[in-house]
Amino acid sequence: MHAPLPHTSDPAVLDAVDRLVAEFGDRFPARLVDSAVRGSRDDLDAVPVTALPELVERLARQRLLDA
């Protein structure tokens, strides 16, 4: 079982937002990238904590590519 991290201070979320803003900042406002990452984190709530950083970023990236 994992303990959910608050999204406002979750380092995996903050790092993913930073990387994806750098990657998609010319196409999307930072707030939309932030929303995609946080939404992805919410959707992956049942995933073990050790897998979250990679999966959150992958899911958010795919959602931004599909947008």
C-alpha positions in Angstrom: 0.0 0.0 0.0 1.2 3.5 -0.7 0.6 6.8 1.0 -0.7 9.5 -1.3 1.5 12.5 -1.5 0.0 16.0 -1.5 0.2 17.2 -5.1 1.4 20.7 -4.2 4.7 19.3 -2.7 5.1 16.0 -4.5 8.6 16.2 -6.0 7.7 13.8 -8.8 4.8 16.1 -9.8 6.9 19.3 -9.6 9.8 17.8 -11.5 7.5 16.4 -14.2 5.8 19.8 -14.5 9.2 21.5 -15.0 10.3 19.0 -17.6 7.1 19.1 -19.6 6.8 22.9 -19.5 10.3 22.9 -21.0 9.1 20.4 -23.6 5.7 21.7 -24.4 5.9 25.4 -23.3 5.8 26.6 -26.9 2.5 24.9 -27.5 0.7 25.0 -24.1 0.5 27.4 -21.2 2.3 26.2 -18.1 -1.0 26.0 -16.2 -2.3 23.5 -18.7 0.8 21.4 -18.5 0.5 21.6 -14.7 -3.1 20.4 -14.9 -2.2 17.5 -17.2 0.5 16.3 -14.8 -1.7 16.7 -11.7 -4.6 14.9 -13.4 -2.2 12.1 -14.4 -1.1 11.8 -10.8 -4.7 11.6 -9.7 -5.5 8.9 -12.2 -2.4 6.9 -11.1 -3.3 7.0 -7.4 -3.3 3.2 -7.1 0.1 2.8 -8.5 3.0 2.1 -6.1 4.9 5.2 -5.1 8.2 4.0 -6.6 6.6 3.8 -10.1 4.9 7.1 -9.9 7.5 9.5 -11.2 8.0 7.8 -14.5 4.3 6.9 -15.1 3.0 10.3 -14.2 5.3 12.0 -16.7 4.6 9.4 -19.4 0.9 9.7 -19.0 1.0 13.6 -18.9 3.2 13.7 -22.0 0.9 11.4 -23.9 -2.1 13.5 -23.0 -0.3 16.7 -24.1 0.7 15.0 -27.4 -2.9 14.0 -28.0 -4.3 17.4 -27.2 
